[in-house]
Amino acid sequence: MKHTIGVLVENQSGVLARVSGLFSARGFNIDSLTVGETEDPQVSRMTIVSHGDDRVVDQIMKQLNKLIDVIKVVDLTKGEMIDRELVLVKVMAPSSTRSEVMQIVNTFRAKIVDVNAKTLAIEVTGGESKIDAMLELLRPYGILEVVRTGLIAMARKSELTAPAKMPAQAAVSAPAKKTSARKTAKV
């Protein structure tokens, strides 16, 4: 079964290598991996798509949680999620078939982002099934190149956010216990 895992990590060099290394060391393939800064510049969000049964995914999530730079891990496939992917497609479109290709583009609410005498470059955003369906319809015209961003996803009802930082004043008067869910030890 395909699983989409959301991971919040410290925005530091080497974190991506440690996370991907965890997957490869255990023999799991990553189908898609996207990473980007969140609303907090010190935190990045990874969206990882991988295949495995629930036991395998639970093991992966436990291993991810053990990594120092990992803040939070959630299996987004266990609830309702919103997911999107961006794809650029270069397709053959001479004048004899250009209107047919443009009709497919319009049907999928995609955009033509570059035009020349023989080809069109198309941008399409959507779920995996929408993108796969459009690519299948474009295939007979001659797809020259496809670039996919990988899946990004978020839970529909809850948020995958880092714990709020404690204001400096409150941290001074707080008891000497851990005040943040972030791990602070460094390797």
Summary of the structure (lengths in Angstrom):
residues: 187
radius of gyration: 21.0
end to end distance: 33.7
largest distance: 74.9
contacts: 507
relative contact order: 0.19
helix: 30%
strand: 36%
